[in-house]
Amino acid sequence: RKNTKKSFPRINDLLNQHAQQQQQLQLRKHRLSNSTSSNIPSALKQKYIAIDCEMVGIGPTSTKSALARASAVDYDGNILLDTFVRVPERVTDFRTSVSGVRPKDISVKNVNAMDPEEVRNKIGKLLLGKILVGHALKNDLDALMITHPRGDMRDTARYKPFMRATGRSGGKLRPRKLRDLVWEELGKRIQVEGESHSSVDDARASMELFRCVRERWEKELEGKGGGGKRRKTAKKKESIK
């Protein structure tokens, strides 16, 4: 029988690992200090709103999504809107383990929930003249069936410094999961495995990520000609029946 020697990490490797951990910790503290909004004028804060939505599955295969919860927060993470949404169609998958949505939450009998049209109107009014922050915003806007000017969107899933280079040459950028970005950039945990998502937590996390890079992001957009296309008001997208 061969004697197998136990392998132990080298002291230099341990020291390097510790140094890297301390560097990451200092970087997170620096980013968190940058994300504080105490020195930002109120007028500037009022420009930004973050949203996030939870969806349930409808249709025979449950692959089609319907809006089930909508949340909006301000620059400081204060809740502007958080409501369950009544789903008129038959729900075939509540996705409760992820969405946190239960049948009673979106029942047509739930007086505390809102109709989709009412939610669209409220979100639309909140976003008028505002800069919209979020993660993978196309999914949320599609669920709400509204649009927003591209130049007035700050999507943390599409911000290049937050994306991951893939491919043989590393030239293709892909979006990363919100929970991974929040952990690496802020040292916080969201969307913990085995726990339901919270659209309020996700909206706040997106806003906090944005706050860390807001000044740099906005300067980059100014250098490209003022952040994109001319501002337009949010408008409804016609639903396809």
N, C-alpha and C positions, 0 to 999 in steps of 0.2 A: 504493500500500500504506500502510495506516494505521500510524503509530508507536504502539506500545503501551508505555505507561509502566509501569515496575515499581513495584509498591506495597509500601511498607515499613511495618511497624507503628510507630505513634507512640510516642515515649519514655514518655509518660504511661501508655499502655496496657501497655507492658512493665513499668513500675514497679508498676502496680496488680496485674498478673499475678504478679509476684514477691512482692508483699506478701501476696496471697492464698495463694500456695504456702507461704510462711513461716508464715502463720496456721494453715493446715491441718496443717503439720508440728508446730507447737506443740500443736495440739489432739490430734493422734495421740499425742504424747509424754505429754500429760496423761492421756489415756484409758489408755495403757499403764501409767502409774504407778499409776492407780486399780485396774488389773486385777491388780497384784501381790498375792500372797496371804500375804506374810510376816507381816503384822500381824493376820491373821484367825485366830481360835481354831480349833484342830483340830476341836473338837466341831461348829463351824459348817460347816467344810469338809466334814465327813463327811455332811452333809445332802444334798449335791448329787452327782448322777451324770449324765453326758452319754452319749447313745448315737447311733449312726448305723449304717445298714445299706446293703449293696449288693444289688441284685436282678438276676435274669436273666429273660429272656422265655420263657414256655411257652405251649402252645396253638397252634392252626393259624396265627394271625396274630401271635403273639409279643407280643400286647398285655397279656396277663395276666402278672403278676410273681410270682416265687418267691424266697424268701429264699436268698441265696448267701453272704453274709458278714455277721457281726454284730460290732460293737465297742462297748465301754463304757470310759469313762475317768473318773477322779475329778476333784475340783476343781482339782488341780494338773496335770491332763493325764496322770497315770500310768495305764497300761493295766490295767484290771481284767479285761477279756475281749476277745479278738480271735481269731475262728475262722471258717474257711470252713464252709459248711453243705451237707451232702449233699442233692441235689435228687432225690427219687425219681421225679418225672415226667420226661418227655422234654423236654429244653431245646431250644427252637427258635431262640433268640437269646441268646448269652452276653453280648452287649453289652460285649465286652472292652475296646473303645476308651474306654468310659466307666467301666465297673465294675471293670476290671482282673481280672475273673474268667476263668480258663481252664478248659477241660474237665476237666483232671486235678485242679483244685482242689476241685471239688464232686462228683467221681466217687464212687460208692458204694464203690469200692475204696480210697479215700483214708482211711487209718487216722488221719490227723491232723485230718480234718474231723469235725464233729459232726452227729448227726441233728437235725432241726428240733425235736423234742420236748425233747431234751436242752438245746438252746440256749434254748428258751422257759423251761424250768425254771431255768436258771442266771441268765438276765436277770431273771426274775420274783423270784428270791431277792435279787438285788442291789438291786432297786428297792423292796423292802418297806420302808415307812416313809420313803422318800427322796423328794427333789424331783428330778424328771426334767427335764434340760436337753437341747435339741436344736433342729434347724431343720426345719420341716415335719414335726413328729413323727407326724402321722397316718399318713404313708407308712411310717415305720419300725414303728409299732405294728401297722399292718395286716399288714405283712410278717411280723412276729413272732407275730401272732395273739394279742396280749395287750392289755389296757386298763390305764389308770392314771388315778387321780382327777384331774379337770381342775384342781382347786385346787392340785395338787402338780406341775403342769407349767409349765415356763418355755420357751415356744416362741419362739425369736428371729425366726421368720418372721411371728409374730402380734403381736409387741411393737410398739405403734403408733409410737414414735419411730424404729423401724427400717423402717417401711413407707413406701410412696410414694403420695402423693395423686394421683389420676387423675380423669378426668371433666371436664366443662366448668366446674363450680364448684369442682373440686378436693376434693370432699367424700367421694370414695370411696377407701379405702385398699387397696392391694394389696401382697402380700408381695414381697420382693426376693430375688434370688439370693444364696446364702451367700457365694459368691466375691466378689461386688460389695460386700457389707457388710464383709467382712473386709478388703478392700483400702481402702475408704473410712474405716472406723473404726479399723483397726489398722495399715494400711500394709503388709499382708502379702499374698502371692499364694498361692492354693490353686486346685485344679481348673484348672491351666494348660491352655490349649487344646492338644490333641495328646497330652496325658498322661492316664493313667488316674486316676480318683478313688481316694482312700484313705479308707475309713470311719474309720480312726483319726485321720487329719488333720482330717476334717470334724467329728468329735466334739470334738476338741480346739479347733477353731476356734469351734464353737458355745459351748463353755464359756468360751473367752476373751472372746468377745463379751458373754456374760452377766456375766462378772466385771466388765467395764467399767461396767455399769449396775446391778449387783446391789443395791446399797444403795437406789438410787432406785426400782427396780422393786419391791422388797419393801415399801418404805414406801407406794408407791401401792396395793399389794394390802392392806396393813394398813388403809389408809383406806377400802377397800371392804368391810371386814368380815373380815379375816383370810385373804384369799387365795382365797376361793371356798368350794366345798363342803367338808364335813367329810372328813378324810382316811380313805381306805379302802385296803386292801391291793390290789396289782395282782392281777388274775385273768385266767385264760385266756378268750379269745373262741372260741366254738365255730366250727369251720370249716364252711363250707357246701359240701356235696358234690353 
